[in-house]
Amino acid sequence: MEDTCYLQDLFTAGDVRGRGVGRALIAAVTAVVQARGGHRLYWQTHTTNAAGRALYDRVSEHKGFIVYGQDF
């Protein structure tokens, strides 16, 4: 079984968005995962997060999954 990292929350303050902060955060997490021998990093976002999705499409591959869940 390969080690996998799930990035639960990627947030940047509104006043610094569009300045490469999100890209730098993803790069830093990627480096840690790779340094620890991990083989996969993944995260989720909402379909309405156009700015985030534009970044994510540049730095990674959309795997085509749709997430379903129930809150109790």
Contacts in CASP RR format, 6 or more apart in sequence:
PFRMAT RR
TARGET T0000
AUTHOR 0000-0000-0000
METHOD contacts of the structure
MODEL  1
MEDTCYLQDLFTAGDVRGRGVGRALIAAVTAVVQARGGHRLYWQTHTTNA
AGRALYDRVSEHKGFIVYGQDF
2 38 0 8 1.000
2 39 0 8 1.000
2 40 0 8 1.000
3 33 0 8 1.000
3 36 0 8 1.000
3 37 0 8 1.000
3 38 0 8 1.000
3 39 0 8 1.000
3 40 0 8 1.000
4 38 0 8 1.000
4 39 0 8 1.000
4 40 0 8 1.000
4 41 0 8 1.000
4 42 0 8 1.000
5 29 0 8 1.000
5 32 0 8 1.000
5 33 0 8 1.000
5 38 0 8 1.000
5 40 0 8 1.000
5 41 0 8 1.000
5 42 0 8 1.000
6 42 0 8 1.000
6 43 0 8 1.000
7 26 0 8 1.000
7 29 0 8 1.000
7 41 0 8 1.000
7 42 0 8 1.000
7 43 0 8 1.000
8 43 0 8 1.000
10 22 0 8 1.000
10 25 0 8 1.000
10 26 0 8 1.000
10 43 0 8 1.000
12 21 0 8 1.000
12 22 0 8 1.000
12 25 0 8 1.000
17 51 0 8 1.000
18 51 0 8 1.000
22 55 0 8 1.000
23 55 0 8 1.000
23 58 0 8 1.000
23 59 0 8 1.000
26 55 0 8 1.000
26 59 0 8 1.000
26 60 0 8 1.000
27 59 0 8 1.000
29 41 0 8 1.000
30 41 0 8 1.000
33 40 0 8 1.000
33 41 0 8 1.000
42 63 0 8 1.000
43 56 0 8 1.000
44 67 0 8 1.000
45 52 0 8 1.000
45 53 0 8 1.000
45 56 0 8 1.000
47 53 0 8 1.000
56 62 0 8 1.000
END
